């Protein structure tokens, strides 16, 4: 039973197969309160070009479009299962306002200064080289563009780190420092009890 439990929650990192599809449905629903709260700390306007890294099942792409009339939402995820789910969820707008690619935060397949907003919801735990990834996010953001990391705050010695394979926990303050080191400005940490945090930085 313990191995099945661990295998299911390890799907958080890279959903695959039947359990991965179940996890994606769970994430689309379960991340909703955090995402809606976190997006409240992002300044939106009409016609924005937005990217969600680690887009999972694609629900955040819908939420982004609701906040920027006439905007476009792009998603990227390592998991083929996630890409398929995100495309199906947004199929009506796919290719016109929604675009989903398979790939990594370490090497984003877009030109410099493409996006007004980049989001990362419950995913930086699994990014293999955060300094490199943060520089890559900075590269694809327009000057003045916003990067918002949304996560549930977990202690570094939490049992979850032993359950979810490949998970590395950093505090909001550590992530804030790393964004500053990557050259982001106006870095802020927002918290909501008991465990939500949003870390936002602006590309200079």
C-alpha angles and dihedrals in degrees: 000000000000092000091051090050091050093046092051096050092043084066086078089080100049116353115218135172126343096332089048091055090050090049092051091054089048092050095047089057102031097049093052098095093047093045096047091048093045094049087057087074093056120087109229132190136172122293099016124165107224136184130200112198114207089019094180111182094357102249093125090058089061091048092051092052091052089059098049115047110215091010130136125231124207126190135192131186137167092225120086087203090056093048091052093048093047091050093049093048091052099033095127091061098030112130094013108054101354126056125177127190136179113238150094136284087233093068114023114194097224135095125259116282096013103134138060093194134022122188133189116189119192091330113097088083086077103040106116100211110023098183090053092044093049091052089050091052089050090051095057095043121093117237105281091022120144129235116196123188114194122191148142110256110243127180115246090239093048117137087237091073088063094044100046110060116227095015119144117183124211127175121246088249092054090050090048091054091049092052090051090050089051089057102260117145134209090029111184136179118213121190135194120189134280100018117330122117136175121194113195131185136176125225110237 
